[in-house]
């Protein structure tokens, strides 16, 4: 499993990014491991909450089956909880 620092700059944007209405997609992969699955995610604000959705595989959001999703408050506490949730999903998906 590839070790990820979920608070590293560039993994998940800061709160202001989402408060300004922007969505973010990302992926984490382990190119050194041919059997590793690519973990993908989309995070988007909507109606005062942050919605996070995750899936794995080589395909984009529109062509994939979303494995799980969750909603978090659109504040610092919600962003912190979202990052913890994303980390948990990443670890469970790649095991």
NORTA-V198863 format. One record per residue. N is the residue number from 1. RES is the residue in one letter. PSI is psi as a letter, one per 40 degrees, with the letter a starting at -180 (* if undefined). Layout:
N;RES;PSI
N;RES;PSI
//
This chain:
1;X;h
2;X;h
3;X;h
4;X;h
5;X;g
6;X;e
7;X;e
8;X;i
9;X;h
10;X;e
11;X;d
12;X;h
13;X;i
14;X;i
15;X;d
16;X;d
17;X;d
18;X;d
19;X;d
20;X;e
21;X;e
22;X;i
23;X;i
24;X;h
25;X;i
26;X;i
27;X;i
28;X;h
29;X;i
30;X;g
31;X;d
32;X;e
33;X;h
34;X;d
35;X;e
36;X;i
37;X;i
38;X;h
39;X;h
40;X;i
41;X;i
42;X;h
43;X;h
44;X;i
45;X;i
46;X;h
47;X;f
48;X;e
49;X;i
50;X;h
51;X;h
52;X;h
53;X;i
54;X;i
55;X;i
56;X;i
57;X;i
58;X;e
59;X;i
60;X;i
61;X;d
62;X;d
63;X;e
64;X;i
65;X;h
66;X;h
67;X;d
68;X;i
69;X;i
70;X;i
71;X;i
72;X;i
73;X;i
74;X;g
75;X;a
76;X;d
77;X;d
78;X;d
79;X;d
80;X;d
81;X;d
82;X;d
83;X;d
84;X;d
85;X;d
86;X;d
87;X;d
88;X;d
89;X;d
90;X;d
91;X;d
92;X;d
93;X;d
94;X;e
95;X;*
//
